[in-house]
């Protein structure tokens, strides 16, 4: 992992690479997102929350139309 501004241990680098793959982002973007965010959620968690909200909205519309 090329990191011009910081150094990590080999074990930390492996965890970061794994996290990058899981979140489908690169560590600098994750760091920037975390620094600018007031919450502790990642972009992937935010997307999942928005998808769940969309599902609840859709279900509420279906329920409203059937009553």
Buried (B, 14 or more C-beta within 10 A) or exposed (E): EEEEEEEEEEEEBEEBEEEBEEBEBEBEEBBEBEEEEEEEBBBEEEEEEEEEEEEEEEEEEEEEEEE
